[in-house]
Amino acid sequence: MSTLSFALFGSNQHGAADFTLSTVRKYYPDSYICILADLNDGYTELSKKYNAECFYPNTRLSYPMQPYGWRKEKVLDFLERMYIACMRCKTTHIMYTEEDVVIFKQLNIPDDAEIIGFKTCYPDGSKFPNGFPDEFIRITEEFSGVKPNVVGYGGQGGCVLKVDTFIENFPRIKKFLLENMDYIQDNIYPTAGWIDCFLTWYYLLCGKQYIFNQNYLEIFNDEIDLGLVPPTAEIATHYQRYYNRA
């Protein structure tokens, strides 16, 4: 049976993180939570409140910026943090969580699921404007030996990742990115440095299948009454009602 831990990337939105973690603990009272604080000391009290482990790195990633998101060094830094969270947890899966995620119920996670996330294309299967270029798909297939089953990304905050796959493939994916990331961002796909893109890409490089869960919602209206979401909803992302925008 699948089990779930949580890795929250702390980007200095403490009030929003408090709300997100409260929804996690409502449905997962005993699950492991790792707060990946981005060189910020404001998460100690939250880690105590929600019985979470807090990891403070020596570097700051800051918010990704157009057009690249992050460049190679910061992408690898982030993946190192996720690797630590995966090594620390004792579950089959881990949710990468940001401070705009809401949990509505316990998630239905198939035992063999590799990555579960949000929509990656239009309903008819055509690409979003920021979808994968054909050359990017070709390079991914050449490395993995498996043609990607999606033409875009959806691995944003709220996506669920298989832990063993992340750990076992980390050395070779790191090597691939060290050797190829700069060229790909400069010549093929600058967008590869955004978290929701490269977390999706990580599992495609491992030759794994991406699963879109239609019960994962994207909420862009901060004033929405969460009690009115469909009863089938499991999680939502982009809910920024508690963000400090000062």
ZATORZA-27525 format. One record per residue (C-alpha): y negated, x, z. Coordinates in steps of 0.02 Angstrom, whole numbers, padded with zeros to 5 digits, always signed. Layout:
BEGIN
YXZ
...
//
This chain:
BEGIN
+00000+00000+00000
-00172+00066-00044
-00292+00116+00094
-00479+00149+00083
-00606+00271+00154
-00791+00284+00116
-00909+00425+00066
-01092+00378+00079
-01221+00488-00006
-01369+00490+00112
-01531+00506+00014
-01654+00469+00156
-01648+00278+00149
-01593+00258+00330
-01628+00072+00347
-01534+00033+00188
-01391+00148+00242
-01383+00054+00407
-01361-00111+00314
-01231-00041+00195
-01129+00034+00336
-01138-00128+00434
-01054-00218+00288
-00923-00082+00277
-00880-00094+00461
-00874-00284+00454
-00721-00277+00341
-00657-00101+00374
-00680-00076+00562
-00565+00073+00575
-00582+00159+00406
-00642+00338+00389
-00825+00355+00337
-00904+00519+00285
-01093+00524+00270
-01144+00657+00144
-01322+00685+00205
-01435+00769+00078
-01509+00904+00190
-01582+00773+00305
-01558+00755+00491
-01589+00568+00499
-01406+00517+00491
-01342+00578+00659
-01378+00415+00749
-01303+00312+00608
-01146+00418+00613
-01130+00381+00799
-01166+00196+00777
-01033+00173+00643
-00908+00303+00703
-00932+00407+00547
-00920+00593+00514
-01082+00669+00451
-01082+00819+00336
-01243+00919+00320
-01246+01039+00171
-01360+01190+00157
-01442+01131-00004
-01536+00976-00059
-01492+00887-00219
-01636+00760-00218
-01637+00610-00334
-01573+00638-00513
-01710+00640-00644
-01720+00593-00827
-01651+00642-00947
-01514+00748-00870
-01485+00671-00700
-01433+00838-00626
-01393+01000-00713
-01229+01091-00692
-01265+01175-00525
-01309+01013-00437
-01166+00916-00518
-01044+01045-00450
-01130+01043-00280
-01109+00854-00272
-00927+00863-00325
-00896+00994-00190
-00962+00868-00062
-00848+00733-00130
-00703+00856-00124
-00737+00884+00062
-00740+00696+00093
-00576+00676-00001
-00496+00817+00098
-00554+00742+00262
-00495+00565+00231
-00313+00512+00252
-00312+00366+00131
-00251+00335-00046
-00425+00292-00109
-00606+00325-00066
-00761+00226-00112
-00912+00325-00166
-01052+00229-00081
-01240+00233-00100
-01372+00151+00008
-01386-00002-00104
-01204-00059-00090
-01147-00219-00004
-00966-00257+00044
-00919-00442+00042
-00734-00433+00086
-00585-00316+00088
-00558-00250-00087
-00405-00281-00193
-00353-00104-00245
-00192-00083-00346
-00088+00061-00279
-00092+00153-00445
-00277+00126-00481
-00366+00290-00524
-00547+00235-00537
-00615+00059-00518
-00795+00025-00560
-00926-00078-00647
-00945-00132-00828
-00953+00009-00955
-00995-00087-01114
-01048-00255-01184
-00923-00400-01172
-00873-00374-01355
-00828-00192-01319
-00978-00115-01406
-01072+00027-01324
-01222+00013-01213
-01369+00116-01280
-01326+00251-01152
-01140+00247-01194
-01032+00398-01234
-01070+00485-01401
-00918+00505-01513
-00920+00694-01493
-00920+00676-01304
-00767+00563-01316
-00683+00689-01432
-00712+00835-01312
-00646+00731-01167
-00488+00685-01262
-00463+00864-01319
-00467+00926-01139
-00365+00787-01059
-00243+00748-01199
-00281+00564-01175
-00407+00458-01271
-00531+00380-01148
-00506+00193-01128
-00693+00162-01108
-00846+00204-01212
-00967+00217-01067
-00981+00243-00881
-00980+00133-00726
-00940+00249-00582
-01096+00214-00480
-01109+00180-00295
-00968+00060-00252
-00838+00136-00367
-00665+00170-00296
-00577+00336-00330
-00398+00392-00306
-00402+00533-00180
-00251+00635-00235
-00312+00641-00415
-00483+00705-00362
-00410+00841-00252
-00271+00900-00368
-00383+00914-00521
-00539+00984-00438
-00510+01169-00483
-00482+01138-00669
-00621+01009-00685
-00740+01129-00597
-00690+01267-00719
-00716+01151-00868
-00889+01101-00808
-00939+01281-00772
-00893+01327-00951
-00953+01173-01044
-01081+01070-00948
-01236+01161-01007
-01186+01149-01190
-01139+00965-01176
-01302+00917-01090
-01410+01021-01207
-01327+00971-01370
-01222+00814-01352
-01254+00704-01201
-01392+00742-01074
-01338+00589-00974
-01179+00677-00918
-01271+00737-00762
-01295+00564-00685
-01176+00523-00543
-01112+00360-00616
-01075+00453-00778
-00991+00610-00715
-00884+00521-00585
-00816+00413-00727
-00799+00567-00837
-00707+00663-00700
-00562+00541-00705
-00564+00530-00895
-00551+00720-00901
-00399+00700-00788
-00324+00587-00922
-00336+00433-00811
-00376+00252-00854
-00537+00170-00799
-00524-00005-00724
-00670-00127-00735
-00669-00254-00594
-00770-00408-00639
-00787-00446-00452
-00898-00292-00433
-01075-00359-00452
-01242-00279-00495
-01386-00363-00403
-01561-00320-00462
-01651-00456-00363
-01683-00393-00187
-01734-00567-00128
-01570-00650-00175
-01477-00745-00039
-01316-00646-00021
-01232-00802+00044
-01246-00873-00132
-01146-00739-00222
-00985-00801-00303
-00841-00815-00177
-00739-00696-00286
-00867-00556-00265
-00797-00402-00176
-00946-00284-00180
-01119-00270-00255
-01231-00125-00299
-01419-00104-00334
-01462-00214-00184
-01618-00123-00120
-01696-00248-00003
-01696-00123+00140
-01764+00024+00043
-01919+00110+00107
-02032+00122-00044
-02180+00202+00043
//
